[in-house]
């Protein structure tokens, strides 16, 4: 979430692995805005995946944490979201079982909806995409669950050399399109050509310009 080609290290990269990755979040100007981290750890026969971002501008703080619990095929059993955007805070959890997702918000409501046999949330999908690319495959269009339901499509653009942590790196460049019932987001994901297909750079365009998330290797 490159992602997208190459079969080298197929067996070595198959399935989740324990790791901790750190990133710098940058303004369009290149100045640092904050940091993010991505973590995966084994939990018995399952895996805990986590993405956290902390950034701030004068008078406004952003602190988001997403925790996903998956099996070895990246099928999710639950995702927990906790956020702080300025003075606005929230927390919710979605559990997946027997073809049904149950979404609950702290201090809010509860809802249920049908999901496929192997549902994936946004965090699980990113790890799944990395694994698929390491196996020499490109994931097809699929639905993800992140509060609401979204369709995700991934397209391989080509091999590109980018600067990461002030050093050039050869990556697989992917274009990701996320479409919801009333929203659409397109961003670019650059995967390092290592065994783990490590996300090296993310570019997300907004009205203010293109923000980036850069791997601190």
N, C-alpha and C positions, 0 to 999 in steps of 0.2 A: 504498500500500500508502500545482470540486470533482471528486473522483474519480468526478467522478461527476456530470456534466451540463455542458451548455453547449457550443456549437460555435464560439464566438468564438475567433479566433486559431488556427483549425484548421491551416492550412498552416504558420504560423510555429512552432507547437509540435510538429509532426510529427517523430518520431524523436528519438534521444538528442541531448543538447547538453552542452557542457563547463560544469561548474559546481562550486562548493565551497560547501556549506551547513553552518553551525554551529548547534548546539543546546545548551541547558542542560537537564540532567536534574534533576528536582525531587522531593523527598520529598512525601508527601501534605500536609504542613504548608505547603509552598511553598518551604522552604529548599533551597538548591542541594545536589545530591548529586554532580554531576560534569558532564562535557560529552560530546557526541557530534558526529560530523561525517559528512557524506555527500558523496562526490566522484565525478565522472564525467569521463573524459578519452578522447580519441580515440587509437586505436592502429592505424594503418593503416586497413583497412576495417572494423575491429572497435572495440569500446568496452570500457574498463575501468571497472567500477563498484565503489565501496568504501563500506562502512559501518563506522565505528569508534566504540566507546563506552568511556569511562574514568570510573569512579566508585569511591567508597570510603566505607566506614563504619569506625569504629575497629576495627582488627585484621583488616579484610577488604577486599581490593582486587579490583575487577573491571576487566579489560581485554580486550575482544573486538574482533577485526578480521575482517571478511568481505570477500573480494575476488572479484568475479564478472567473467568475460569473456563478452561477448555480441556478436551481430551487430546490424544496424540494426533488426531486428524483436524484439530482446530474447530471442532464442533463445540459451541458454547453451551454451558449449563447456567451461567449467570453473568451479568455485567452490572457493575456499580458505578454510578457517576456522582461526583461531588464537585461543585463549582462555587467560585466567588468572583463576581464581576462588579467591582466597585462596592456599593452597599448591598447589592443583590446576591443572595446566597441560596443554594438549593442542593438537594441530595435525592437520588432515586435509585431504584434497583429493579432489574428485569431478570426473572428466572425463566429458564426454558426447560420444559419437560413434557414428554408424550405428545409432541406436536402442538403445544400451547405455550405462549409466552404470557407471563403474569408481570405486569409493570406496576410498581408502587412508588409513590413519591412521599417523602417525609412531610407530614403535615398536609398532605394532599389526598388525591384519590387513588383508586385501584382499577385497572382495566386488564382484559384478557383478549388475545387474538391468536389466530392460527399461524404456525410457522412450519417450515419444512423439517424433515427428519434430522438434518444437520444444520441448524441455524448458526449464523456467524454475526458477531457484532463488529463494529468498526476496528477495534483493536485486534481481534482475532483475525480479521481479513488481512490486515497488513502483514502479520506473521505468516499467514497462509500463502499470500502472494510471493513472499520471499522464498518460501519452500518450493513452490511450484516452479519458479524461475530457476532455482538451483537444480531442479529435476529436468530442466530443458523444456518446460511447458509455460504457456501463457494462460492465466485463468480466463474463463469466459464470463459473460455478463452474469451477475448474480445479485440477490437482495441481501442487504445487511440491516441489522436492527440496532438503532442507536437512539432510543426514545421512540422515534417514529421509524417508518420503513423507508429505505432508500435503495435505488438501483445503482450499482457501480459497474462501470465499464473501464477496462484498462487497455491501452494501446501502446505498442512498442514503437518508439519514434526512431531510435538508432543509438549507436555508440557515440558518446560525447566525452571529451576531456574537460573536466571542470576543476576549479580551485576549491579545495577543502582544507581548512586549517592552514591556509597559506601555501599549500603544496598541491601540484596538479595530480589529478586522479582520473583514471579511465572508468567510466560508468556506463550503465545501460539507462537510457533516458526513456521514461514512461509518462504518458499523459493519462490522467485519471479523471473521469467524469462521474460526479455523484449527483443523482437526480431524485428529488423528493416530490411530494404532491404539490408543493408550491415553491420549490427552490431548486437551484442548480448551481453547482460549484465545479470548476475545473482547476486542477493544479498539476504540477510536474513533480515526479518523484525520480530521483537519480540513485540507482543501486550500485554499490561498489561491486566489482567483479571478484569478490573473495568467496570463500566457501559458504559463508553465512548470508551472502547477498545483503550486506549491511546497508541500510538506508544512509546515504552519505549527504544528500542535499534535498531539500524540499522547497519549491517555489510556489507561493500562493498569491495570485493577483487580487488586489482590492482596489477600490476607487482611489485610495491614497497612494497606490503604487504596489510594487511586488515585494512582499515580505518573504524572508527566507528562514529556514531552520538548517543549521550547518553542524555536521558531526564534529565533535571535539575529540579527535583520535589521539 
